[in-house]
Amino acid sequence: MSQILQAVRGMNDILPDEAEFWELFEDTIRSWLKSYGYRPVRLPIVEPTPLFKRAIGEVTDIVEKEMYSFIDGLNGEALTLRPEGTAGCVRAVIEHNLAARQTQRLYYIGQMFRHERPQKGRYRQFYQVGVESFGMSGPDIDAEMILMGARLWGDLGLEGIELQLNSLGQPDERAQHRA
């Protein structure tokens, strides 16, 4: 008697009724981000493992416990299913020299993967919308992103959302905090 194959725990099928909702949501997000001057970038699902170790930090829970990593049997390269989008986006901007030409406002929408224990509200495969800006400094871009988030929540009709900001501070403040 054969066993019925099922999706991996924490990785769910999105069936037609729900998929239509997600398409509408993603189309809304895309058009909304484009209205702010953000352009799409599509990133590989698999990246070299050292990219995440360097970008996220080797002693973080994501790198130490939550990455789906494997060795490519063809060339021995250490590879990882992307656990987040920022590292790959930064790699793409550097690799293709995008920020040297002009400032960049980029966004991505895609599947991310983390090897963690599935529980309510936490899945091994999840979707992330991310925005990244390059070639801009100062608080203006931070304020822009905060304002964009607040406006998006309103446009989507989300209620009861609370924005909480955190800061790692300046290098000397971080050192003092560690002491």
C-alpha positions in Angstrom: 0.0 0.0 0.0 1.5 3.3 -1.0 1.6 6.3 1.3 0.0 9.6 0.1 2.7 12.3 -0.3 2.0 15.5 1.5 3.6 19.0 1.5 6.5 19.4 3.9 5.4 20.5 7.3 5.4 24.3 7.5 5.3 24.7 3.7 1.8 25.1 2.5 0.0 24.8 -0.9 -1.8 28.0 -1.9 -4.9 26.8 -3.7 -6.9 28.7 -6.3 -9.2 30.8 -4.0 -6.4 31.9 -1.8 -4.0 32.3 -4.7 -6.4 34.8 -6.3 -6.4 36.8 -3.1 -2.5 36.8 -3.1 -2.4 37.9 -6.7 -4.6 40.8 -5.9 -2.5 41.7 -2.8 0.8 41.5 -4.8 -0.6 43.5 -7.7 -1.7 46.2 -5.2 1.7 46.2 -3.5 3.5 46.4 -6.9 1.5 49.3 -8.2 1.7 51.1 -4.9 5.5 50.7 -4.7 6.0 51.8 -8.3 4.0 55.0 -7.5 6.8 55.8 -5.0 9.5 55.2 -7.6 10.5 51.7 -6.5 11.5 49.2 -9.2 11.2 45.4 -9.0 14.2 43.1 -8.7 13.8 39.3 -8.8 16.4 37.4 -6.8 17.5 33.8 -6.9 15.9 31.5 -4.4 19.3 29.8 -3.8 22.4 31.9 -2.9 25.9 31.1 -1.7 25.8 30.3 2.0 28.7 32.7 2.8 26.5 35.6 1.6 24.1 35.1 4.5 26.8 34.4 7.1 28.5 37.7 6.2 25.3 39.8 5.8 23.2 38.5 8.7 26.1 37.5 11.0 27.5 34.0 11.8 26.3 34.0 15.4 22.6 34.8 14.8 19.8 32.3 15.2 19.0 32.5 11.5 22.5 31.5 10.4 23.2 29.0 13.3 19.8 27.2 13.4 17.3 28.3 10.7 18.9 28.2 7.3 18.2 25.4 4.8 21.8 24.9 3.6 23.3 22.1 1.5 26.4 21.2 -0.5 25.9 21.2 -4.3 26.7 17.7 -5.4 28.0 18.9 -8.7 30.7 21.4 -7.5 30.8 21.2 -3.7 29.6 24.8 -3.3 27.8 25.6 0.0 24.3 26.9 -1.0 21.3 28.1 1.0 17.6 28.7 0.3 17.2 32.4 1.0 16.0 33.1 4.5 15.5 36.8 3.8 15.8 39.2 0.8 18.1 42.0 1.9 21.4 40.1 1.5 20.6 39.0 -2.0 19.3 42.4 -3.1 22.6 44.0 -1.8 24.6 41.4 -3.6 22.8 42.0 -6.9 23.3 45.8 -6.6 27.0 45.3 -5.9 27.5 42.6 -8.5 25.8 44.6 -11.3 27.1 48.0 -10.2 23.6 49.5 -10.0 24.2 52.1 -7.3 27.3 53.6 -9.1 25.1 54.9 -11.9 22.3 56.5 -9.8 20.3 56.1 -6.6 18.2 53.0 -6.5 14.9 52.3 -5.0 14.2 48.5 -5.3 11.6 46.1 -4.1 11.2 42.4 -4.1 8.3 40.0 -3.4 9.1 36.3 -2.9 9.3 33.1 -1.0 11.8 32.9 1.9 12.7 29.7 3.8 13.7 29.2 7.4 14.2 25.8 9.1 12.3 26.4 12.3 9.6 24.5 14.2 6.3 25.4 12.5 3.8 26.9 14.9 0.9 29.3 14.7 1.9 32.2 12.5 5.3 30.8 11.7 6.1 28.7 8.7 9.2 27.3 7.1 8.2 28.8 3.8 6.8 32.3 3.9 6.5 35.4 1.7 8.3 38.6 2.2 7.9 42.1 0.6 11.0 44.1 1.0 12.1 47.6 -0.1 15.7 48.7 -0.3 17.3 52.0 -1.2 20.8 52.6 -2.3 22.8 55.8 -2.8 20.8 57.8 -0.3 21.9 58.8 3.2 20.4 60.7 6.1 17.1 60.3 7.9 15.0 61.3 4.9 14.9 57.8 3.4 14.1 56.3 6.8 11.2 58.7 7.2 10.0 57.9 3.7 10.0 54.2 4.4 8.2 54.6 7.7 5.6 56.9 6.0 5.2 54.4 3.2 4.5 51.6 5.6 1.9 53.7 7.5 0.1 54.7 4.3 0.2 51.1 3.0 -1.5 49.8 6.1 -4.2 52.4 5.7 -4.7 51.7 2.0 -5.0 48.0 2.7 -7.6 48.7 5.5 -5.5 47.2 8.2 -6.5 48.2 11.7 -4.8 47.9 15.0 -1.3 48.1 13.5 1.3 49.5 15.8 4.7 50.6 14.5 7.6 50.0 16.9 11.0 51.4 16.1 14.3 50.1 17.4 17.8 51.5 17.0 21.2 49.9 17.5 22.6 53.4 18.1 26.1 54.6 17.3 29.1 52.3 17.5 30.2 53.9 20.8 26.7 53.5 22.3 26.6 49.8 21.3 30.0 49.2 22.9 28.8 50.9 26.1 25.6 48.9 26.1 27.6 45.6 25.8 29.8 46.6 28.7 
